[in-house]
Amino acid sequence: MENKNSIQPHIDKALLNFKEAKYQISIDILENLKEKESNFLICWYLGHSYFRVYNYLSAIKYIKKSINLKGPDELNQSFLAEVLLQSNQYEKAIKLFEKVLNINEKNINALFNLGKIYSEIGKFKIAENYYNKIIEEEPHNFNAFYELIKLDKKYLSDTLINKINNFKTEDNKNNVNIIYASLILAENEKNNKNFDYELDNLINGHRYFIQSRNKASEQEFNYFTNLLPQFIKKIENIDFKSKSKNYPIFIMGLPRSGTTMIENLICSSENQIIKGDETGVMGKVFFSKNIISNYDDNNLNVNFDFDDNGLQNLESLVLNQYKQVGIDTSKSFTDKSLENFLYIKILSKIFPRAKFIYCKRNYVANLLGILKVFLPNLLWSHSIEKIVTFMELYENNLNEILLEKKINLEIINLENFSENPVDNSKNLFNFLGIKWNKKIIDENYKKTTIIKTVSNLQVRNKITKHDLSYLENYIPFLKKYGIKKLT
């Protein structure tokens, strides 16, 4: 057996690759060490490396081992709880975060995650309690205030607005709280019917957020608008015959287009369809396997064979990634990942029995809906110019798919659907081949169902007709930001 000194160079090399985001190399080095089962550092780095390539089950395995070797502490238990969340093991995550609070009742990360979890499962009073505990410890934690305001408008008080205004006059330019302060100010201006100032605060908050992420934002933009379309064109020419018997339901569309409402209705049916929510599977597979290898280039560079074997391997990777987030693909399941529409031609090859639903809504309502929320994982949603570009990208893709008539796609218009949810939901369920009953519309949700998106509170209410009269308040001010399509 190698002694400690002889394995240290291997650990150092793995750590260097980890810091350079070469996670698979780090994993390969550490997995080859005989001491991996008994060395805390090896297990710790393996757990974190597997997490970075979205292999949650292996990450859980090694983080548990590192805890057993070193003993429980709040840092490792918090990390394990966050990995459990990613794999949708909510009850286990809650218990671990509670253990963290037993060690340190002021642990902000644990308090925030518990607030988020209880909000997602519809237990809003418990969530409220955790966010208030954060504010007791950090009176200027505007992220916690922002979450509280979503739960109950009573928290949007004059006292809070004064606190934010005083905070903004101080030297806090590098404090991430300024982002949430701007979003709170925007909500306050909306209540006061100062719609121009509302938009100014929203755009300033988004602009501040993206300042430190400019490079990643440009890479993401190049990936979706340039590199991925090049990849898709090469895929289209492969006559791949998948043997998959899986029958997923992909619910697609831009953020704030009604996808959460439609998924909730489908998963309330008697057919017991597994609710996938936003799995992010395609993006995780492409990133972790470095399939498109350089996001800075205009020309496509890939680690992929454009043939049957390449697509068969991709199919296996996708199925395994669903396993990582706790989805049994042998059963019918939904996936409402926002970016799936940009991968639809790949998904239709991998899952020939899949049904696809595309949700759309009024252009200006959709644009404002995206601006009014904070989506940290969608960097393009923090620039009004990029939002417009992505809206055009989605519309162009939709028109192309409809013209080709190769994909089994149903379009749901949010405004039309909300006007007559009974008949429209019957038509949708008929398209999907699942049972409909009126209870689905009357109840619309299960009180403890998990809803991870910003539509969490909204979709738990009864479906009501969408009134678009409010858009007139914003059109004059959208013009000054160069928005031309305003009907």
Beta strands, then each sheet from edge to edge (+ up, - down):
strand 1: 249-253
strand 2: 334-335
strand 3: 355-360
strand 4: 409-413
sheet 1: 2+ 1+ 3+ 4+
end
